[in-house]
Amino acid sequence: MTGHTYPTAWAAVAGFVQHLGARAVFGLPGDDMALLGELERTDTPVVLCRDQRNAVFMATGYALAAGRPGVCVIGKGPALTNALTGVLEARSAAAPLLLIADGTRLDRLGTGAFQELDQLTAVRPYVKWAARADTPERLPALLEKAAALAVNGTPGPVYVELAEQLAESAVTRTGPWRPVAAQRPGPDPDALAATAAVLAAARRPLLLVGGGARHRNTGRRIERLAERLGAGIFSTASGRGAVAEDHPLYCGVSGLYAAPPVDALWREADLVVAVGSRLEETATFGWPDDAGSRLPVVQAVLGEDGLTTERPGQYVLGDAGRTVDGWTELLAGHRPESAWPERIRRVRAALDRRAAERARRAAKEAPAGTVPVSAVLTALDRAVPADRILVQENGLQDMWSYYFPHWTLGADGGSVVPSEQTPLGFGAAAAAGVRLAAPDGRPVVALAGDGAFHLFRSELPSLADAGVAVLYVVLDNGGYGWLQTNLDRVSGSTSRFAFTAERPTGTAGPAAAYGLGHRRVTEAGELAAALAAAWREVAAGTTSVVEVAVALTDTPPGMAGAAGDFPEREGAEPAGG
């Protein structure tokens, strides 16, 4: 098919969405229902949300899981400003997202029209690119450019605005829609050779895998490079799922989540090889940072906007998979010193022992009427198939699952987490998008604190209407636990302010009203049966919520307490052998 004429602009948008191969569209359209009318003529699922922010979160989760653009459609004015938190998260997470919005008619601009806003100015700081179609002939080119920019270079959100008068305008494209697949440039050969020499000279290297390696580890190429280097493997939080965490060289999540004894490896390493990581603050938290002891880093990122030059070292620009393959080929015949891989294995063994002891201690210390979070993770691991995708928040108790090996992603597992922005409620909403993107119906589990889940709870009818089946495990400590622990640090127990309280969560009623599953667990002995029953409901196609009462004092391993943005760390322990 070459050219084609669509009766309206929204018909052209619907045709482009089909061209993208989108498995779903998310949104809360404005008063004009023209796009929904067009999509009704297709088999593309549409998730109609109650809140624009959640719609963008869902589309972002879809994009991260699918590796192709998520599509979100909203109205104008306050609809856009409501969506901006989601767009900020998509940009920080490097998620390819196409946000399409209504815009005031061209002949009404500047007249105080209903919901008029300079939307391009409002959205531009948050997106890679933004444009407005005022005439029908511009729309096809704008859609194609938006999709190309969303998936190429460092992926990210893009914005296309349709002036209202286009609703009645025919749109003609003169040729077929352009392909939307991302192009993966290879690294410069000279830069690849120079950095390979640095890798070969390292004696105690660590390999750090970031979110830019997502979907780029076919054939376990990253693990093969680690084996050739004898390097310990860490991931950033957003990089989880890119590598198999049951690999013997895998040591956990870096930075903030590198609890003793694995933090010792960062003090002993002589090189970090960062693949697909922008080296955000949480990923480098706790690294040696004195002027004379900064770890050198060889950084491999796709786009120059992902470069960090705060640390000594070199960099390669190019596709993560092709860069790793190039290094592996250039390092053929390289043999690592045996002492370092053996050191990594000893630390891994010590970490396993410490995790088991931490879980035993948590079980003994759990107050009556609460369940240790470590027990929740163990029971969840047993209840849900191994190829599940865990979608997380980043609060207090739900941070337990960031600490390896309390939660371990095997070769078949997946993970989607908030970016460095960590907007509350992202994981709960994103799980719906992840579920619709998941290939072959892979199970999706969302782990959230009660504060985050309650921000999302208004979308339960959206899940029911769309037939989206997600298992929600809600860790209920009575509110915003992270904020409460910070308040306790400042004011003690006598403050007249509070972020937590013992009160019913109120989720059972809404869940039942929309035909969703719901259970509340207050004893560890009830946990296995509750999760098993909930999983049966999800496997049959219905979202189910399991609320688990947990104690505010049940903090993750390595945390002595909250201290502002980051936790106060427990004292380092010897790695042992």
Secondary structure by P-SEA (a helix, b strand, c coil): ccbbbbccaaaaaaaaaaaaccccccccccccaaaaaaaaaccbbbbbcccaaaaaaaaaaaaaaaccbbbbbbbcaaaaaaaaaaaaaaaaaccbbbbbbcccccccccccccccccccccccccccbbbbbccccaaaaaaaaaaaaaccccbbbbbbbbccccccbbbbbccccccccbbbbbccaaaaaaaaaaaaaccbbbbbbccccccccccaaaaaaaaaacbbbbbccccccccccccccccccccccccccccccccccccccccccccccccccccccccccccccbbbbccccccccccccccccccaaaaaaaaaaaaccccccaaaaaaaaaaaaaaaaaaaaaaaaaaaacccccccaaaaaaaaaacccccbbbbbbbcccccccccccccccccccccccccccccccccccaaaaaaaacccccbbbbbbcaaaaaaaccaaaaaaaabbbbbbbccccccaaaaaaaaaacccccccccccccccccaaaaaaaabbbbbbbccccccaaaaaaaaaaaaabbbbbbbbbbbcccccccccccccccccccccccccc
